[in-house]
């Protein structure tokens, strides 16, 4: 019995001595059933989710270290704190949580992290106070307001300078840490030149060009923090909203800057692809994704799996681009006759790939039917809407023709399935529309419902 006990104790000692993760959390002032440690997980894959029954001191030990990044401490489902992990091994940490106030024992990085968060709140409160002071002074006489604005501007510049100096000091005091990278990411980008204030296009270009000026690309650990995720999300939303091909140069330059670290480069590409490239994304910007694919395919030693996939994506997206002649295909029309796209006579054609039973397709067809400008263009005889069903169900096609098919449109069914089988067009997401001229040259690929009227006006099909 003593021998068994000896081996059990020896095994327990060996486990603890080999532990790569040793985190003690002391909690006072919380009422809950469990304490959890949860990771930030931007890739939406399985992340860290450790749980222990609640006690005054909860200990998490394990042979597997935590992945460097940011972690949340939760009492049941309530967030009661966060901490950073920079080391890949020997992660020993003692955290005290006293009625929501965090402190760390013998861990300068996380101690500085708590101080940093408090200091940032202080700077933000100072700036908010200036904004409030300005808003309350708008009724002042012009000469007094001008003096006040000058004073507020000078004070704001002093606050910004103090914040920048503090941030730089935190980076210097915490070299090679996740905290240093978080601070760098949060640092303000250069101020917009005054000459750009009345020039939105130049202002947009400046913002995109300098958006990632302070990014620590040599530290891929920052991908495991919500700070970086928020920055990436805002960037993709800007690119989507502005939708300017001339901005793609700056997007590619940002990706190229990440080449300082191949892991950062590929993770950054994956993050951009998820929003700007994935065919189901709400922020997809095709011309930007094409440029990103062209860039990533120049990466030396790109793994074969990625290379094959990216080449296929690029080949698919490069079909039927703006300015090219749309690929020809055969279809059966609503009268049962066989025709082909290049034989379809129309000065302008709005080509709509759809499925009659698709909910989104129904909504788009409804919005098109209610568009008076589009209906006027059709009535003028200068434009035709040609709907094409791309799947292989004759009953759905026939039901559509007999019932919901708009009488002022032309309708076709790609009965031989060449569009999908040969990937002639991008039909992974439908509805998908093209605006074509009389030679079937693409004027606008993936034209949106909200863009149609602008194009009809620009082309002179309808009057402004």
ChimeraX attribute file (.defattr): number of C-alpha atoms within 10 A of each C-alpha:
attribute: neighborCount
match mode: 1-to-1
recipient: residues
	/A:1	5
	/A:2	7
	/A:3	8
	/A:4	9
	/A:5	10
	/A:6	11
	/A:7	11
	/A:8	12
	/A:9	12
	/A:10	12
	/A:11	12
	/A:12	12
	/A:13	12
	/A:14	11
	/A:15	14
	/A:16	15
	/A:17	11
	/A:18	14
	/A:19	19
	/A:20	19
	/A:21	21
	/A:22	19
	/A:23	17
	/A:24	16
	/A:25	19
	/A:26	16
	/A:27	23
	/A:28	15
	/A:29	11
	/A:30	16
	/A:31	11
	/A:32	14
	/A:33	12
	/A:34	15
	/A:35	26
	/A:36	24
	/A:37	20
	/A:38	18
	/A:39	22
	/A:40	18
	/A:41	18
	/A:42	14
	/A:43	13
	/A:44	7
	/A:45	7
	/A:46	8
	/A:47	13
	/A:48	15
	/A:49	12
	/A:50	12
	/A:51	18
	/A:52	13
	/A:53	12
	/A:54	17
	/A:55	17
	/A:56	11
	/A:57	14
	/A:58	19
	/A:59	16
	/A:60	17
	/A:61	18
	/A:62	15
	/A:63	15
	/A:64	14
	/A:65	18
	/A:66	21
	/A:67	17
	/A:68	22
	/A:69	25
	/A:70	25
	/A:71	24
	/A:72	18
	/A:73	21
	/A:74	18
	/A:75	21
	/A:76	16
	/A:77	12
	/A:78	12
	/A:79	15
	/A:80	19
	/A:81	17
	/A:82	18
	/A:83	20
	/A:84	17
	/A:85	22
	/A:86	19
	/A:87	16
	/A:88	14
	/A:89	16
	/A:90	15
	/A:91	19
	/A:92	18
	/A:93	19
	/A:94	16
	/A:95	22
	/A:96	17
	/A:97	19
	/A:98	13
	/A:99	11
	/A:100	14
	/A:101	13
	/A:102	18
	/A:103	16
	/A:104	18
	/A:105	11
	/A:106	12
	/A:107	13
	/A:108	12
	/A:109	22
	/A:110	24
	/A:111	15
	/A:112	16
	/A:113	21
	/A:114	18
	/A:115	14
	/A:116	17
	/A:117	11
	/A:118	12
	/A:119	15
	/A:120	14
	/A:121	12
	/A:122	13
	/A:123	16
	/A:124	15
	/A:125	12
	/A:126	16
	/A:127	18
	/A:128	12
	/A:129	12
	/A:130	17
	/A:131	14
	/A:132	11
	/A:133	14
	/A:134	15
	/A:135	10
	/A:136	10
	/A:137	14
	/A:138	12
	/A:139	10
	/A:140	11
	/A:141	9
	/A:142	10
	/A:143	8
	/A:144	12
	/A:145	15
	/A:146	12
	/A:147	11
	/A:148	17
	/A:149	15
	/A:150	11
	/A:151	12
	/A:152	17
	/A:153	13
	/A:154	12
	/A:155	15
	/A:156	17
	/A:157	13
	/A:158	12
	/A:159	16
	/A:160	17
	/A:161	12
	/A:162	13
	/A:163	19
	/A:164	15
	/A:165	11
	/A:166	16
	/A:167	20
	/A:168	15
	/A:169	12
	/A:170	20
	/A:171	18
	/A:172	11
	/A:173	14
	/A:174	17
	/A:175	12
	/A:176	14
	/A:177	20
	/A:178	29
	/A:179	25
	/A:180	23
	/A:181	26
	/A:182	23
	/A:183	23
	/A:184	19
	/A:185	21
	/A:186	14
	/A:187	16
	/A:188	14
	/A:189	13
	/A:190	11
	/A:191	9
	/A:192	14
	/A:193	10
	/A:194	9
	/A:195	9
	/A:196	14
	/A:197	11
	/A:198	9
	/A:199	10
	/A:200	10
	/A:201	13
	/A:202	14
	/A:203	17
	/A:204	17
	/A:205	19
	/A:206	18
	/A:207	17
	/A:208	19
	/A:209	18
	/A:210	15
	/A:211	20
	/A:212	23
	/A:213	16
	/A:214	15
	/A:215	20
	/A:216	22
	/A:217	23
	/A:218	18
	/A:219	18
	/A:220	21
	/A:221	22
	/A:222	26
	/A:223	26
	/A:224	20
	/A:225	21
	/A:226	17
	/A:227	16
	/A:228	18
	/A:229	17
	/A:230	10
	/A:231	14
	/A:232	19
	/A:233	14
	/A:234	11
	/A:235	18
	/A:236	20
	/A:237	16
	/A:238	15
	/A:239	21
	/A:240	18
	/A:241	10
	/A:242	13
	/A:243	17
	/A:244	15
	/A:245	13
	/A:246	11
	/A:247	18
	/A:248	21
	/A:249	15
	/A:250	17
	/A:251	22
	/A:252	20
	/A:253	14
	/A:254	20
	/A:255	20
	/A:256	16
	/A:257	17
	/A:258	23
	/A:259	16
	/A:260	13
	/A:261	14
	/A:262	16
	/A:263	16
	/A:264	22
	/A:265	22
	/A:266	18
	/A:267	15
	/A:268	20
	/A:269	21
	/A:270	15
	/A:271	19
	/A:272	22
	/A:273	20
	/A:274	18
	/A:275	22
	/A:276	25
	/A:277	24
	/A:278	16
	/A:279	17
	/A:280	12
	/A:281	12
	/A:282	13
	/A:283	20
	/A:284	22
	/A:285	24
	/A:286	21
	/A:287	19
	/A:288	24
	/A:289	24
	/A:290	20
	/A:291	16
	/A:292	25
	/A:293	19
	/A:294	14
	/A:295	15
	/A:296	19
	/A:297	16
	/A:298	10
	/A:299	15
	/A:300	8
	/A:301	8
	/A:302	14
	/A:303	9
	/A:304	9
	/A:305	8
	/A:306	12
	/A:307	17
	/A:308	12
	/A:309	11
	/A:310	18
	/A:311	14
	/A:312	12
	/A:313	15
	/A:314	17
	/A:315	12
	/A:316	15
	/A:317	16
	/A:318	16
	/A:319	17
	/A:320	21
	/A:321	18
	/A:322	18
	/A:323	14
	/A:324	15
	/A:325	17
	/A:326	24
	/A:327	15
	/A:328	13
	/A:329	17
	/A:330	19
	/A:331	23
	/A:332	18
	/A:333	20
	/A:334	17
	/A:335	10
	/A:336	10
	/A:337	9
	/A:338	14
	/A:339	16
	/A:340	14
	/A:341	17
	/A:342	16
	/A:343	12
	/A:344	15
	/A:345	13
	/A:346	18
	/A:347	15
	/A:348	24
	/A:349	25
	/A:350	22
	/A:351	22
	/A:352	24
	/A:353	24
	/A:354	24
	/A:355	20
	/A:356	22
	/A:357	11
	/A:358	12
	/A:359	12
	/A:360	15
	/A:361	18
	/A:362	16
	/A:363	12
	/A:364	19
	/A:365	21
	/A:366	12
	/A:367	13
	/A:368	17
	/A:369	14
	/A:370	11
	/A:371	15
	/A:372	12
	/A:373	19
	/A:374	21
	/A:375	17
	/A:376	14
	/A:377	21
	/A:378	19
	/A:379	12
	/A:380	12
	/A:381	12
	/A:382	15
	/A:383	25
	/A:384	24
	/A:385	23
	/A:386	20
	/A:387	24
	/A:388	23
	/A:389	25
	/A:390	22
	/A:391	19
	/A:392	13
	/A:393	11
	/A:394	12
	/A:395	9
	/A:396	14
	/A:397	23
	/A:398	13
	/A:399	12
	/A:400	18
	/A:401	18
	/A:402	9
	/A:403	9
	/A:404	11
	/A:405	18
	/A:406	15
	/A:407	9
	/A:408	13
	/A:409	15
	/A:410	17
	/A:411	23
	/A:412	26
	/A:413	26
	/A:414	22
	/A:415	20
	/A:416	15
	/A:417	17
	/A:418	16
	/A:419	20
	/A:420	15
	/A:421	8
	/A:422	8
	/A:423	14
	/A:424	16
	/A:425	19
	/A:426	20
	/A:427	16
	/A:428	11
	/A:429	11
	/A:430	17
	/A:431	24
	/A:432	19
	/A:433	22
	/A:434	24
	/A:435	25
	/A:436	25
	/A:437	19
	/A:438	15
	/A:439	16
	/A:440	24
	/A:441	20
	/A:442	21
	/A:443	23
	/A:444	20
	/A:445	21
	/A:446	20
	/A:447	17
	/A:448	15
	/A:449	13
	/A:450	11
	/A:451	10
	/A:452	18
	/A:453	19
	/A:454	13
	/A:455	16
	/A:456	19
	/A:457	14
	/A:458	12
	/A:459	12
	/A:460	11
	/A:461	21
	/A:462	18
	/A:463	10
	/A:464	10
